[in-house]
Amino acid sequence: EALTDSLAPLVGEWVALAKETQRERSPGQLDAVLSDLGPLCEMQTADDVAFWIGALINPLPALGAAREIRAFLLEASSPALRVECVRRALEESIGRMREQPPGPIEVEPSTRRTF
């Protein structure tokens, strides 16, 4: 519960900024993701919290407001590493949303080749 309490303000700020700065790819995208995930306060373990936040900031279809962290969350060797990953991803994404103009942003370098 303490972990959820410590991350909840960051999650709230992230959601508010994503909406205010028009990061959604389609209207209501974040509300739909939040509805699918259920309340953060119901998460009971550090892993639950980390995976919940990972699913929020890296939904499918992609939102494009946070760096892709799902693979790291799956590969991390401990809940503490997962929690640190989502905390850093939230903080980085919040900073980027504050700095960038409204609308979707490219947070990963493009891997597409142009020939």
N, C-alpha and C positions, 0 to 999 in steps of 0.2 A: 504493500500500500504506500509506503514511503517513496518507493521508486516511482510509482505512478504519480504521486503528488509532486515529485520533483520535476518530472518531465511534462506534466499536464500544461503548465503555463507556456512552455515552448511549443507544444502541439497546438494550443489555442491560438497563439500568435501566428504560427505557420498557416493554419487554416484561414484565419482572418486576412492575412496578407495575400494568400493565394487567391482569395475571392476578390479583395479590394483591388488588386493589381491585374485582375483578369487573366489569370494563368490557366484557367480551365480551357480544355480543348473543345468542350461542348457545354451548353448551359446545364447547370445542375450536376455536373460531373462529380464534384467534391461531396455534395449532399448524398448522391447515390453511393459513393464509396463509403462514407461514414455510416450510412444506413446498413450496408452490407457487413461492415466490420463490427457493428454493435459498439457499446460504450467502452472507452478505454478503462474506466474505473472497474470494470468486471475482470480485467486481466489480473491473474494471481501470481505469476512468476515473472522473473526478469526476462526469460525467453518470450513469454506471452507478450509482454510489453514491447520488446524489441521487434518481434515479428509483426505486431499490430501496427507499430509506427512505420516499419518498412513497407507494409502493404498500403498504408495511407499515402506516403510520399512517393512511392513508386507503383501506382496502380496500373492495371491494364484495362483499357488502353492507356498509354503513357500520358502523364500530365505535363512532364517537361519542366518541372519547377525544382527538382532536386536531383542530385547525382544518383546514378543507379547503384543501389547497395544490396539488392537481393542476393546476389551470388556470395558476397562477403558474409552476409548474415547466415547463409546456409553452411559456409565453410569455416566460420569462426569456431575456435576450440572451447569457448566458454561463454556463459551468459554475460559476464562482465564486458567482454570484448564486443558482444552484440549491442549492449546498452551504450557503450562508448561510441560505437559506430553510428547509431541512430541519433545520439546527442550531437555529435559533430555534423552529421548530415543536416539535421534541423537547423543548427546555428549557421552553417554555410549557406543553406538555401534561403534562410531569412535575410541574411546579409545581401545575397545576390538579388532577391526580389526587391529589396529596398533601393538598390543601386540601378537596376535595369528599368527601362520604360515599361509601361503596362503591356500585357500580352504574353503569349507563350515564349519561353526562352530556351535556347540551346544550351544545355548544361554539360553535355558530353561532346567531345570532338567527333566530328563526323567520320565514320569508318567507310563511307561510300567512296568507291573509286570512280574517277571520271576519266573516260578514255577519249 
